[in-house]
Amino acid sequence: MVGQQFGKWTVVNDVFGRTNDGHKTVLCRCLCGVERFVSYRHLQHGSSKSCGCQGGKIVFHGKTDTPTYRSWVAMMTRCYNSKRREYHRYGGRGIVVCQRWHTFQYFFEDIGERPDGCSLERIDNDRHYEPGNVRWATQKEQARNTVRNRYVVLHGVRRVLSDVAVESGIAIETMRNRLASGMSVEDSISRPVMNNRPSTLLIEWHGEKKTISGWADALGMRRDTLAFRMKHWPLEKCFSAPLRAHMSYKRATE
């Protein structure tokens, strides 16, 4: 199809996609220089003859052989070409490209030239390719922003859970277990980690500091019981809940 003309449109690439209703689209260039994916059905029926311009001076963007242009084509095809291997992660789950960016020139105006070593990334993987949700990112940044990463909100800021765990000096599995038990993010990083900690570690409660053994004696419970609570419960509940609450929780988790 490359080279075929339909009015002012000329097919310039054999890459094709699909509209939301399943019709084939092809990459075309208007006589004025604008490039856009156009429905092949509209080209054949003559309902699309140009980009809407009135002709005039031909101005080509000159970016056809650049990484930026290739990224734009790849973005369009993975959202609209169901034959692409990765389609199920993009168009297959409803991710689309905003209508403005169906024209390369507008995409380039909004995003700019692709830096060396970068590729196109959506900041929020559940949103579309649209202004405010797309940036050029390094491979390392891309890897950190996959759907497999878990995000938490700490002090009003959305963060990757693994980063919060590293900065807090807490094992990622410990963080996951604490959050799964219903503990808040703030509590999960402020709670002392009892495993492999010296027995002289002081725990503060209501302005008083004692070791875990000291608190266990003061509360009339075994040290292991208190240690178990501190792995799963907020600090206030650890010290105030009756023993039967602990035993009910332990039976439920076994």
N, C-alpha and C positions, 0 to 999 in steps of 0.2 A: 504493500500500500504506500510505501514511502515514495513521495514525489507526486502522488495523485492530487489533483486540484479540484476544489469544490467552491466556486465563487472566488472569494479572496483568500480562502483557506488553502493551505498546502500541508499535506501530511509530512511530518519531518522526522518521525521516529516510529519504529515498529513496536515500541512498548505500548501496551494497551491496558485499560482498566475497565471497571464496571461502575455504572451509576447505582444509586441506592435501589432502584427498581430492576436492576439486572441487565440493563442495556450496555452494549460495548461502547467504550470511548477510546479515541486515539489522540495522540499529541499532534496538534496542528499549529502552524504559524500563519497569522494574518498578514496581508500585504503591508500593513503598517508596522509589522515587527512583533506584535503581541503574540505570545504563545500560550496555548490553553488546551486542556483535555476537552474534546468535543464529542458529543454523542454521534456515533457512526450512522445511526438511523436518521438523525437530523441532517447530516451531510448528504446522505443518499436522497432524502425527500426534498432537499433544498430549503428546509426551514431554518438552517443556519448557514449563512453565506459569508459572514465576517464576524469580527469581535464587537461590531457595533460602531466602528469608526467610520469616518467619511473619506477614507483614503488619505492621500497626501504623501508627504515625505516618508520614505522607508527608513526606519531606525531599528536596527537589530541590536540586541543586548550584548552580543559577542561573548556569551558565557557558555556556549554549548559544550565545550570541551573542558570545563572546569569542575573541580570537586563540588562546588556549590550547586551547580546545575545537576550533577549526578545524584546528589543528596535529595534534591527536589523531586527528580523522577522516581527515585527509590521510595520516597515518602508517598507519592501518589499511587504507585503500583501496589505497595503492600496494604494499602487501605481499600483498593478497588479491584485488584486482580486476584480472583479467587484461586488461580492456579499457582500463585506464589506459595512457597513452603511455609512462610511465616504469616500467611494471611489470617490464620485462625487467632493470632495474638493481636491483630489490628482490626481490619475490616470485619473479620469474622465475629468479633465481639462488640461491634458497633462503633469502633473508632473511625472518624472521618476527618477530612481536611476541610477547614473553613472555606467558604466559597471564594473569598478574596484570593486565597493562595492557590486556587486552581490556575491562576495566571502567574507565570514565573516572575515577571517583573515586580509584581506586588510583594511576592514572597521575599525577593531580594531586597526590596526597599525596607521591609520590616525586620529582617533577620541579619542582613549583611553578608559579607564574604565569609566563607568557612575557613577558620584558622587551621594551620597545619596540625595534624594529629588529633583532630576533633571530628565528631559526627553529630548528627541531629538527635536531640533528646527532648522528650516531653517531661516537664517537671513533675506533673501529676499524671501517673500512668493510667488513671481512670478518666482523664479528660481528653479532648480532641487535639489535633494539630491546629492551633489557633494562637493569635497574638496573646502574649502574657504567659503561655504555657510551653513555650519552645525555646531552646537555647542550644548553642554549640557547646559540647561537653567532651572532655577527654575520656579515654576508655575506662580509666579508674573511676571517674565520676559516673559514667554510665553503669558500671557494675554495681555501684552503691545504690542506684536508683531502680532496681529491679522489683518486680512484684513479690519476690521472695523475701525482701527486707521487711522487717516490722518497724513501724513508726510509733512513737509515743509522744505525748505532749508534756513537756517539762517546763514549769513556770511560764506557760503560755506559748512556748516555742515548740514546733514540730521537729523532732529529732529522730535519727536512726537509733534503735534500741541498743545495738552493739556499741555505738559510740558512747552512749550514756553509761553503759556497763564498764567500758574501759576507763573512762574518765573518773568513775566512782571507785575503781579498784574492786569491783564485784564481778564474779563469774557470770557469764551470760545466762547459763542455766539457772543460777540462783535468782537472777532477775526475772526470768520467765516464770519460775515457780512462784515467786512472790506475787507477781502480777496476776497469775492464774488463780491465786487464792483470794483475790479481791483487794489486795493491797494497792494503794495509790503509788504512782511513780515516785513522788517525793518521799514517801515512807520507805519504799523499797531500796532507795539509795542511802537513806540516813540510818537504816537499821544495821547494827554491827553484824558481821559475819562470824558465827560462833565456831565454825569448823576451822581447825588449824590455827586458832588464835590463842595467845598465852592466857593462862588462867587468871592473870592479874588485870585483864582488860576491864576497865571501869564502865559501867552502864549507868547513865543518869536518868532518874525518874522523879518527878516532882521536886527537883532541886537537890536530890540526894544521890550520891554516887557509891556504888558497890560493885564488886565482882559478881559474876553470875552465880557463883556458889553462895556469896553473901546474900544476894536477893532470894535465892532458893531457901536458905535457912530462915530468913526474915518472914517469908511467905508460908513457910511450913510445907514445902513441896520438894520433890527430888530435883536435883540439878538437871537430869536428863529431860524431865518433864518441862522445865522452864526453857531449856535449849530447843526442844521440839516446838514449843509455842513461838519462840522468837524467829524461827525459820518461816512461819506461816501467818502469824497474826500481827496486827498493829501493836505497838508497844503498850498502850493503855490496856488493851484487852489481855495481853500476856500476864499482866500483874493483877488484874482485877477479876478475871473470869474464874468461876469455881472449878474445881478439879473435874467434875462430871462433864463440863463443857469440853475440856480437853479430850477426855476419853471418847465422847461421842464423835468428835472430829476425827480422832485417830481411827476408830472403827469404820467411819465412812470413807476414809482414804485407803484403807487396806483392801 
